[in-house]
Amino acid sequence: MLHKNLKPFPNGFFWGASTSAYQVEGASLEDGKGPSCQDVKMVPEGTSDLTVCADHYHHYQEDIALMAEMGFHSYRFSISWSRILPEGTGRINPQGIEFYSNLIDECRKYGIEPIVTMFHFDMPAALDERGSWSNRESVEWFLEFARILFENFGDRVKYWLTINEQNMLTLVGPAIGSLFIPEGCTNQMKEIYQQNHHQLVAQAKAMELCHKMLPEAKIGPAPNISLVYAATCKPEDVLAAQNFNAIRNWLYLDMAVYGVYNHLVWSYLEAHDACPVFSEGDEDVLKNAHPDFIGFNYYSTATAEADNGGEETETTVDQQSAGGEAGVYKGYHNPNLMKTEFGWEIDPIGFRATMRELYSRYRLPLLVTENGLGAYDKLEDGKIHDPYRIQYLREHIAQIQQAITDGVDMLGYNPWSAIDLISTHEGMKKRYGLIYVDRDEFDLKTLKRYRKDSFYWYKKVIATNGEDLAD
């Protein structure tokens, strides 16, 4: 059903964009910041390190002014745990508190709502040395970090996100440089899902603490959601799609919203001797989280077909690779979809389908926390022509309006990314930003900011509250 009489975007809809601390800030060891797991990981050949990134740490005033020029209503960014707590716990770094306080104030100065992600792939290296999420104490580490954030910024931050793409931390940890496997581990799958359980408990406790300390604030999860299609109408393929949907999507949102493990996933874990161990009180903690909304990152859908376990399946290499699990599902390349230059399928109609499914399952307001196109942008005569990005964003925004007309409660749209930054595993060459940063993979050049064509286009979209999506 394609609506012709569309409902308008609601008043107060959060038009903005997103970044993450470790990918945009730089200053990775400046002003008292401790190293994170991202700072000490092996940098893939052909990608730059994280010591400078887009140098947002030193350019944040200029960058926020550019966002204000676009008309942003919101800016979704993350806070570096090790900039606040250099050792992960204990001593607080006052310069870290000052930086984020200034950043939040700069947003507020322009009427931009700061939407803060508490954890975005950057566990402090000192806590990695203590076992990272493998250590049950990680629940309390995260809760201590959350308390410090709420105490210092809760008077000005009203929207919080807990853990960015927890499902990707679990499913493709090596691709994002954040998988920790203890030495001598004999059941890696069980270990990974035990770490995932610790994150789920930590998230639930942080949500409960937020509601207690900041009763006017709102908090929610931020998984990467790719609705999974069946490759064909064969019943076996439908079951495979259900399996992958549960493993990739519903495990994390069923737990965030209802506080229980998805039954298909629990059965899957039982079959692999990978069920996590509950500590005393976990069951009650998980049921007391009560998120106020669902934040979610969307880049594309996925497609799955049946796998009989007879042949080796493709290994998942990044956030949008379907991969497979012997006897459970097998990823399938959808022939009906175009792909980006980096091989990710483009599915704006699937975006609408995803929003409809999320709202139907959970009946909570939805906030798009990432959505975007990575491409090889080029600076020519001081300009960046990116019609491909405009087309991508236009088609996805149009589907948000279709979803709103379907009755879906949408809070806002914060695409990836506000400014060019270091991509998770493709470095600076894979650009997502509405604002161009003059640097190459290894040559820092001038770091000057340039407005892309998409900058001017998005400014017009925001000014008309989504009414004008034309080129």
N, C-alpha and C positions, 0 to 999 in steps of 0.2 A: 504494500500500500504506500503510494507516494502522495503525500499531502500537498495540495495546491494552496489551500487557505492556511497558511502557516501562522502559528502563534509567535508573538515576538519574544526575543530574549528577555528574561525578567529584569525588572529594575534591580540594581545592585549586583548584577551578574559580574563575576570577577574576570575581567579581561586582563591578561598579564602574560607572563612567561616564567621559565624555570632555569635554575642552574644548580650545581652542587659545589660544596666548598673545595674538595680536593681537585676538582676539574677546572675551576675558574680562578681561584684566589691566588695561587702561587704563594710566595713568602712561606714556603713549607717549613722552614725552621727559624723564622724570624720572630722577634719580640716574644720570646719565651715559649713558642709553640714546640711541643714534642712531636717526634715522627709518628706517622700513622702506618698501618700495614701497607698503604699505597706508596708511601715514601720510600720504603725499604724493599719493596718487591723487585724482582728482576724485570727491567723494562724490556718489552719485546723489541727485537731488532726493527729499526725503521720507525720507531715512535719516540717522541721527546719525553723528557722526564717532567716532574711536577714542581720544579723549583720556581717556575715563573708562570706557567699556564697563560692566562689572559691578563695576569697581574691585576686582577680585580681588587686585591688587598690594597694596592696603592692608587687605584683608579676608581674606587667605588663611588665617589661623589660625582665624577663625570659620567659613570655608567648609569647611576640612578637618575641623573638629569636627562640622559637620553631616553630612558624608560618613561620618564614623566613626559617628555616631548611626544612619545608615541601615544601617551594617554593612559598608561597602565593603571588599572585599578588594584592590581595585586602583583607581588613578586614572590615567587616560591623559591627559597634558597635553603641550604642546609648549614648547620653549625658544626664546625670541626671539633669533635670530642677532644682531640689532643691539643687544640688551641686553648680550650677551656681548662682541661686537666692534662698537663703534659705527660704525667705518668698513668693517666687513665683513671686514677682515684687519688684522694688525698689533697695535695696542694693545688689550689686554684691559681691560675695565671691571670692577674689583674689586667694585663694588656689584651688578653683574649676577650675578657668581659667588655673592656672598653671598645674594642673594634666592633663587636656585634651590637653593642649598645648604640654606637655611632651609626652603624649601618641601618639599624631599625629606625633611629631618629631621622635619618636622611630619607628613608621611605615615607615616614609619617609626615615629614615636611611638605612632601608633594601629594599627600593624600593617597599614597600607595599602601595597601594592606599587606603587611609582611606575613607570609605563610611559611612557617618554619618546619623543616624536616630535621628531626633529631639525630638520625643516623643514616648516612648515605655511603655505605661501602668503606668506611674509613676507621676501623677499629684502631685505637692507639697501639703502637708497636709494643709498648711496655705490657699491655694486656695480652697481646699475641704470645708474648713470652711466658705468660701465666696460663696459657691454654685457650685464650679467646672464648668463643661461645661454647667450647667444649667443657669449660669449667662452670660448674653450677653457680659459682659465685658471680658469674657474668650477669645474672639477674639483678643482683644487688648493685653491681657496678653501674649498670644502665639506670637503675632507679636513682642512684646518687647523682648521676649526670643529669637526669630529668629534673630532679629537685633543684639543682643549681640553675638550670635554665628557667624553670618556672619562677624561682625567687628573683632572678635578675632581670628577666625580660617579660614576665607574665603581665606586667602592668601595661605593656604596649603591644604584645602579641596575643591575638585572640583566636588564631587558627594554627593548630599544630598537627604535624604528621609524625608518626612514630618511626617506622623502619622502612626505608625505601627498598622496594623490590625484594622483600624477604624471600619470595619464591625463587628469585634468580640466585640469591645467595645459596639457596639449597640445591637448585637444579644445575646451575652453571657457574659455581663458585670460582673455578680456575680461570674462566673467561674474564672475570672482573677483579681478579687478583685478591680474593678475600677468603679462599677456602683454607681452613686449618684442619689438618689431620694429624692427630698425635702419633708419635713414633710407636711402632709396635701394634698399631690398630689392625685387627684381624677381620672386622666387619665394617667396611667403610660406609656402607649404606646406613647401617644402624647408628654409627657415629654421627653422620650428617643429620639424620632425623632427630637424634638426641639434641644436637646443637639447635636445630630448628625449634624443638620444643622449648628450650631455654629462651629463645627469642620470643616465642609466643607468650610465655609466662611474663617475661620482662615487659613486653608490649602491654599486656593486660594490666600489670601493676602500674605502669606509667599512665595509662588511661585513667585508672581509678584515682591515682595521685593528682592528676590534672584536674579532675572534677572536684576533688576535695580542696585543693589549693586555689584553683581558679574557676570558681563556679560559673562565671560568665563566658569562659573560653570553650572552644570546640576542638575535638581531637579525633583523628581517624587514622587508619592504616593507609599504605600506599604501595600495593603490589603492582606488578606488571601483568596486565590481563590481556590474554589473547583468546578470544572465544574460539573453540575448536569445532571445525566442520567435519562431518564424515566424508571420506573420499568418494563414496558412492552410496546408493540406497541399500546396499547389501546389509542385512542385519548385523553381520560380524563387524562391518566398518562402523556402524552406529555405536555398537558396544565399545569399540576402540576409541571413538571420539569421546564417549562418556568417560572412559578411563582417563584419557589425557586431560579432559576438562577438570576432572576431580583432582588429579595429581598436580596440575599446573595452576589452577585457579581456585577451586572451591575449598580445598584444604585450608587455605589462608584466610579466606573471607568467612567461611562457616565458623572458623575458630574466633576470628575477630568479632563477629556479630553475635554468634550464639554460644561461643565458648565450648564447642564440642568438635571432635575430629570427624571429618566427613567419613561416612561409613565405607565408601568404596576405597578410600585411601587407607583406612585402618585395615581393611581386608588385604589390600596390597602389601602393607607393611608386615602383617602377620605372615603372609606367604613367603616373605623374604627374611624372616626373623629380625625385623628392623623396627619393631614397635618401641617408642621411647619409654623410658622409665619415669613415672610420675613421682615427684617428691610429695611429702605430706602437705596438704592444703592447695596443691596445684589445681585440682578440679574446681574448687570454689573460686580461686583467683581468676581462672579463665572465664568463668561465667559472670564475673562482676565487672568486666571491661566496659561494655556499653558504649561503643563509638557513636559519635554524633553525625558522622558522614563517612562516606567511602571515597578516599582519594585513589586514583588509579592511573597508571601509565599505559598508554595504548599506542602501538606502532602498526600492528597488523593482526589479522587472525592467524590461526594455524589450521592445518588439515591433517587428519589421521586416517590410517587404514588398519585393518586387522594384521596382526603378526602372529604366526603360528609357532614362533620360537625356533624355526628350522634354519634360519640364517642370521648372521651377525647384523645388527642394526647400526645405523649411522650414529656416531658420537655427537652429542650436542656441543656446539662450539661457541654459541653466543645466545643473547637473550631471545632472539627470534628464530632460532633453528629448532625445528620440531624434534629432531633426533629420533629416539625410539627406545622401547623397553621390550625385550624378548618376551613374547607371549602376552603382552599387555596392549601395545599399540606400536605403530610405526609411522614416522613422519612422512608426509606426502606433499609434493610440490603442486600447488593449486594452478592448473593450466589457465584458469580464468582471470588471473591477476598479473599485472605488470610488476616489475621489480625496480628498486632503486639501483644506483650505481654500485652499491655495496651489497646487493643481493637480497635485500629485505622486500617482501611482498607488500604491495600497496592496496589497501582495501577500505576505502571510506565508508562503503555501505556496511561492511563488517563492524565498523565503529558504531554505527547506529544499532546494529544487532547486539553488540556487546553492551551498550548502555541499556537497551530494553531488557536484556537478560539479567544484568546486575540489579536493576531497579525492581524487576519482578521477583527476584529471589530474596532481596534484603530490605526493600522499602525504606532506604535511607537516601538522603540527598547525595548526589555524585559530584565530585570535583575532579576534572581532568588535570592531572599533575605533570604529565608529559605526553607529547605527541609531536612528531616532527620528521623532517627529511634531512638526512645527512648527504652532503654532496661536495664535489670539488669546485668550490666557488673561486672565482678569479677577480682580482682587483685590476681594473683597466681604466686609466685616466681618472682615478679617484672615484670610480663608480663600480658597483657590483650588481650585475643584472642576473637575477635569480628567478625567472618566470616559473621554473619547475617547482620552487618552494611555494610561490604564491598559489599555483594550481593545487598543490598538495593541501595547503592550509585551507584554501577556499572550499575544496570538496569535503574536507573533514568538518569544517565549521557548519557547512550546509546540513550535514547529517546530524549535528547537535540540534539544530533547529527542528529537523524532522523528529528527533527523539523527544524534544520538548513538546511538540505537537502530539506525540504519542502519549503524553502524560508523564514523562520522566522528569523528576525534580533535579535540575542541574544548577550547581552552585557557580561554576566558572570554568574557564579554559585557560590553562597555563602551559603552552607548548614548550617543547625543548628545541632551542634554548634562547634565552634573552640575548646572549652574546656568544660569539665563537669561543669554544673551550676545548680542552683535551678530551677527545672521545675515549671511552673506556678501554678499547683495545685497538683503535686505529689512529690514535694520536691527533695532531692538529689538522692533518689533511682532510679528515672527515668533518666538515663544518655544518653546524645546525643553526647558527645564530641568525637573529634579525639584525644584529650589529656585527660588522666585520672587524677583526683585530689584525692589524698589519704585522704578521709574523709567519714564518714558515715552520716546518717541523723542528729544525735545529737553529735556524737563523732568527734571532729575536727581532731584527729590523727595528721599526720605530714604535711598535705596539700602539700606533695611532688607531683611533676608532673611526669607522666609516659607516654611514647609513646605507644598507642594502635597499634595493627596490622593494623588497618585502617589508622593510621598515615603514616606508611611506604607505604601502598598501594596507598594512595592519593598522596603522594610525587611522586611516579612513574607516576601516571596519569598526574600530573601537568608538570613534566619534559618532557613528551612526547606530551604535548598539547592535551591530550585526546586520543591519538592513542593506548596506552596500557592500556586496562581495565581488563586484565587478573588478576587472583589471584596472 
